[in-house]
């Protein structure tokens, strides 16, 4: 085990180790996960594509005003072909192209009162090309809107909500920007938990309860930081505006689907971007040995298809590894370790309670007299979050 000083993944220099324990964090890097930023990219997202891609750049700048005027489909439909192959080999450029193209595609499909079920070749082909290169579906995803759509106001400052701006708003307005940037800041706050997860796994394998115990504290602290940001969403995102203006144009591409010209003739159906496409809470569940069942598990696993491939691999590896819960149950005389595990489960339960409260406020209460609020993908998230929370909290060790 290395005991060298931690080297940030974004520098590209040397092996990365956990500064508190010297644990090798190679698994995180192999899954394109940063030990500090977590599922956010190790380097800030690229702010502009190389010369020659100005039409994509300039049209996405205009999307909020074009969507407001009902002219986005016309403008996007007139874009000429651009060779996305020029971007291969540069993952930051591919991620930016994926973000721009998926927003352009969504504007074309969702603009106006009726959806256009055919995506023009000049957008469909490069979108499918860059999406395939990244292992992503050709539609706006959580990775599009949250993980790769931000910049820091102060480039040397923290990844905090007050120091973030979007690279490309979609329909525009402070409510939309604040909502998605809140998700970005939550990801940043949860980042240190991922390094702690790796330390905890090493502690289990080496039968070192002190490592497991310290890691559980760091996970608890990270979730508390996530919760502090979650509770700030109402500061600048009004529930009415979110439900009636931000949410509708980011809906799913459901039946009868969308045909991608030049790619195939069969319509494709996709779920909308959703917080369920984040790997963060699924990682915390897997790390704590939480297992969901039935419809909950099926839905969460289905959302993994919308995650970057490295994040999916990390989740699979966690679930295949040793169970911290089983490890602690086997050490039934270690009350301190059991208490720290329960603290981590409890704070995750509190986070989910807060999340569910916001869901009621932003979806159910805005949905009208029937009081049922659905997410952008059509899922009844109030009941989903309720079931998820109960299943997770049931894993406390008495």
Steps between C-alpha positions, in 0.01 A plus 500: 500500500633840402540770760576783261319833503174513305533616141186646341373301205475807282873555500572171326812455710573190703278261687215636708481398864271589785693751715352370825583135450734466203246275329555454128200648317575342164151352471348848508729625225435191288129583516563868416409608852693774676597438866407860587224592255340159481287450190571850369784516245850535642557806281239773458287440189628641173339839433527500121558253221788552255461721194252370247221416744367855538149410372444263794647748746310804376165327463507360852571851632175610335288204613323677791375784278423262210300271728308798639413612146414150380770518231759255630388215273530719190849618585634162612353337190702732275837413654745351253708184545816511711763222528484376859786260421736796550427482872593136553787452742414811704253393769441853631406609147279193457316577823446859394377392158269248665360772725447746213354246257264345753364845587457583130324167446269558795414848373408356160281225648332699780453847345139612459178331598562181301817291517693436181556126477781523244844631590678646195807322373732795565431466873410131525820364346758699699298460821492122461870500410622693805253321729633164381859616552413586861280196560195720556146502357427765231273719712547763773595324822590595855861496380406755233322742731687455827837325476637679191307827479667735748785743545647668806462877531832512684710237325708453816198488729298206633241289320225657707156622400597866531802453273332319209334612178357285220690469174179465301153565646220333307178700537670764714418680823642496851268223619633252244862600556476481879328162493758327280797674661370382839531146370856574386589637843346195669720276284804703604405480868464123474830452319715431809267214593623301202861499619369403845312209342825365358670538840214315663528214251872471571431505872254213465742294293788562741281457810591850619193633682664839557505562124138392466397719792677812371362445150145480635549836672623654174202359313265642762668841476474501121128421509447782749675738259277370218195566715605857573504572126176312434320724749610810308303412185196714599719811532486571126284228348128559540286181506238642261761614250683168522188290447343706221802644315823316580373142510274466189758566224735243658247216470554146379507396135231239554264318267486503204869593525734708288660398171867595465545582129803334347540267799204265463131486421376356830378765748695520825341560842698654784434608857560862587793630697443433869681505831451124504767489228759618752726225632554676833212370713521156341869496594427593860235229520734240352783608730281463807365163389152636433299282265178614338237262375224460247402801291742729682801288410378455143461873447838588652678240288322626190632849567858372485470486121506882510817523711855529364649150457764548770234588755308185408814290540568649840151412622536145371835463678356631827209259491733208426736589785486431873201626698582751772173418671582128515849591624359706785229247590775240534679729748197525729716606794623818327239754609699797366515354150131410508413851617696663220336276243156591635595870497582473130172320425307754707644805327430341162142448619481867602628602156230291336235650730609849394502395135152352532375821663627702206343254258162548665542877486629516141291224341200379699381838624540650151316219324151619586215362711594138432824559688708258294830630368707319244863548411616592153509132408146428622596336830295572813802618694324564829414133540831391350702711746283386789562134419871558440537677833321229697703224334827678581416592861402138568870410474588656838670251728319473833 
